[in-house]
Amino acid sequence: MEQNVRVLGVVPYEGMKTLLYNLAEEYPQVSMDVFVGNMEKGVEIAEHYFHTDYDVILSRGGTASILQGKGLPVVEVEISLYDVFCALRLSNGIRGKVAMVAYANITISAKVLCDLLNYHVDIFTVESLDALEPKLRELQTEQYDTVLCDMTASIIARRLGFNAILITSGIESLRKALEQTLSLCRSHERLRQENSFFREILRGQAGKIVVLDNQNGEVFFSTMENLAPELLEVLRGALLLPGMEEERGLTKHINAMRYSIQARRVLFGSKSYTAFFVEERRIPLGPAQMGISYLSRQEAEDAIAERMQCLPGHELREQIRYFAGNTAPLVLCGEDGTGKETVVHLLYVQGPYRGSALVSIHCGLLHEKGWNFLLEHHNSPLLDSGHVIHIAHVQSLSPERRDQLIGVLKETDVCRRNHVIISCVSQEGEQISAEGAQWLNGLGALSLYLPPLRMMRGEIPTMLHLILGRLNANAPHPVLGAEERAIELLQEFHWPHNYIQFQRIVEEAATTAPGQTIRAEDIRRVLQKERYECVLSPATKGVCAPLDLNRTLAEIDQDIVFRVLEELDGNQTAAAKRLGISRTTLWRLTRTAH
């Protein structure tokens, strides 16, 4: 009977992880765990996990090359000619200047396909990781909008504000790599059996084991699933070098964990290592500060990679680059779903404070203790310096709290020590809400308006193809475009929830489309479900716009009043009669909104 093959997948994006898990179901002799990590992070994951329970590593691109150089058994997932064709096909429906930036193994095939298919994509070959960002910055000055690239270049491109189409490895490329994996493991059967034997012995040990190379402090072996960077630094500081004692014990408190550590020096061949036997115990924490969160640069870049497809227009990306370099307070306004959080992430990763944390304060989630912590506690983020502080959903604050917070920001020079970004929701037809205007004037801030999708209908074909490019990373069979009438239907829709709603609609239509092209009937079917609890408005030419129920009753009442007034050309007497309320009540509702 064939022994189970244990495969460690280290892949650059979530879609490849999903495809590998689906493909593994066809191979009952394969046991697979897949982690997402690119280049240095991917190498760190592989070195951390491989020696614990795996026979071979499955990876791609630069990560695979580095791991092969370290002598680990690696099978590389290739990018096929068809994979390159799918990326080029998507780029053919995008407005603006498009470039491909990749290594020669991709660009050689791309040039052949462009010549054969008469595609107009400027192709640039880079020879090293260090050459990626300079090339992308050069293209930025040449007014390129979209780049086709691998995962590493995609991360840099999105951080710089480009649209990016990821060149993905399709299901057949993954299948070929998995077959090579099985072949490699069959040829090393005896070695695999010995590894399995020793793993079972180690698995019976109490606590966790981490082994570091005494020469460079790198992880040689670990049974810890998530080795925290802070703990790794402690272990590196406790290495037992030649001439020191053979064993020692120590205790450390890191964040909310208490670690009891026993260290022992061991030899393997001619090299010296330190083996750490670690027991961890969680320390009870105080009450969580609801509504206040911290985001690292890596987490922000991951969020951008997920959502960047829904920020349209070269002009907006240029504005973001400008405001990222200006640390004056900024009021960010836009209707529901216009991507305010994504813009904040871009301002953070492109700005001078990207080495520190992004602090997010969600005003709608601040309870009394959280509010007191924010204004009075010595650990309040408002007392820090050199951060990006995002104060979100300010429309949720009462007038008293709003005035109090503006006063604190001014009196304690928070805006001088940090880059403060205020985001607030504006209603249809207004560029800034009344609340937003108070922050704008109170802090002497700059302002950035995020236009609704109905003002950017010409960008819809480009956004559609960019979203499809991301979806194809998860799909066994890529969707490469949409019928002309399908795009027209998307352009005719009112989009009350803007880009977030658009992304969701395109994802559903692409997922349920029977072929490689989204049809008009696919779009009609999905849009029909959006027409819930709606009223007609002449401004939408009879299109039924959804009434957003994810708000307070007062806000919904105001929305209905304004829609009826708009339909009746501002006739307050007729509007009050239709709504069954007095003109005084109607006047009060409209005044409250302003």
C-alpha positions, 0 to 999 in steps of 0.5 A: 500500500502506498504511503501517504505523501505529506505536502507543504504548500507555500503559495503567493496568494489565497486563490492558489491555496484554494485551488490546491486544496480542491485539487488534493481531493483528487489524490487520496494519497496526498495529505496537504497543508497550504500557507500563503506567503511570498518571497521572504515570508514564504521562505520563513514559513517553509523553514518553520514548518517543513521539518515538523511533518512534511516530505516535500514543498510545493511553491512558485516563483522566487520563493521556490528558487530561494528554497531550492538554494537552501537544499530543501526538496521543492517542486515549483509550480510553473506559469504556463502559456495558457496562464499568460494568455488569460492575463493578456486577455483580461488586459485587452478590455482595460482603458488607459496604458497597460504594461507587463512587468515580469521575469523573462520566463513570463515575458518571453511567452507574453511577447509571442502571444501579443504578436500572434493575437495583436494585443497592445501591451508594453512588456518590460523584463526585470532580472531581480527583485530589486529592479521591480520598484524602480521600474514601476516608479518609472512607469508611474511617471509615464502615466501607466495605469495598469500592470500585469505582474506576479504576486511580488510586483503586484504588492508593490504596484498596488502600494504605488496606486496602480491597478494590477492584474495578477498572472496566476497559475491555473489548475493544469499547472498545479496538477502538473506540479502535484504529479511531479511531487508524487514522483519525487516522493516515490523516489525518496520512500526510505528517507520519508519513512525515517522522517515519519518515525522521528516525527512521531517521537517528537510529537510525544514531547511535552510543550513545543520545540524550537531549534535555532542555528547558533551561527545565524539564529535561523530556525532549523526546526520547530513544532510551534505552529505560530512562532511569534516574532517577539518570541523568536527574538527572545530565543535568538538572544538566549542562544547557547554558544560554544564556551557557554553553559550546556543548559539554562532556563528562563521565563518571559512575558510577551503580550498576553503570554507567559513562556517557560523556556528550557534551552539546551545546546546540541550538535548536528554534524559539525554545526552547533544548535540550541534546542528550546523546549517551550511551554506557553500559558495565556495571561488573563487580559483586562477589558478590551478597548472596543472600537480601537484597533491597530493594523501593521503595514503588512495587514494594510497591504493585504487588505489593499490587495483584496479590495484595490479593484474597486478604486477607479480612475487615474486622477483619484490615484494621483490625489491619493499619492499627493495626500499620502505625502502631506501629513496635514489632517484630512477629511475623507468623504464619500457615499456608502461603499466608495472605498474610504477604508481602502483609501486610508490603507493606501494613504498609510502604506504610501505615507511617511509613517508606514513604519508605524502602526495604523490606528483605527478608531471606530466611533460607532463602536466606542462605549463609555469605557472606550471613550474614557480610555481614548481621552484620558488613559495614559496608553491612549493612541492620541498620546502617541507620535508618528502614526496614521490615526484613522477616526472613522464613522464620525457621524455616529458621535453625538454633537457633544462628543464630536466637539469634545474630540475636536477640542482634544485633537487641537489642544494636544497637537495630535494632528501635528504629531501624527497624520490624522484622517477623518472619514465620514459618510455623505449622502447622495448629492452632497460632497461633504456632510454637515458633520464632515464640514465641522471636522474640516473647519474645526481642524483646518483640514484638507478634504478628499471626495470619493466620487460615487460609481454613477459618476464613474460609469466609464470606468466600469469595463476596466473595474470589471476586468480587474475584478475578474483578474482577481477572481480567476486566481480562485477559479479552476476555469477563468472568466475572461470578459463580459458581453457588451450588453452585460456591461451596459446593464452595469453602467445603467444601474444606479449603484446606491452602495457603489464600489463595494456593491459593484464588486459583490455583483460582479463576483456573483455573476462571474461565479454563476456564469456557465462559460468564460464570458458573463452574459447579459442575462447573468447580470439581469438575474443578479441585479434583480435581487438588488431591487429590494424595499425600494422607491422610484426617483426621477433622477434615476430615470425610473431605475428602482434604487434600493433603500439602505436599511443598514442605518438608524430609523432617523436616517431612513426617515430622512432618506424617504423624505428627500426622495419624495421631495425630489419626486415632487420637485420640492413641493413640501405641501404635497410631500407632507400630504403623501407621507401623512405628516405635518409640514412642521414634521417634514421641515424638522426632518429635513433640518435634522439632516443638515 
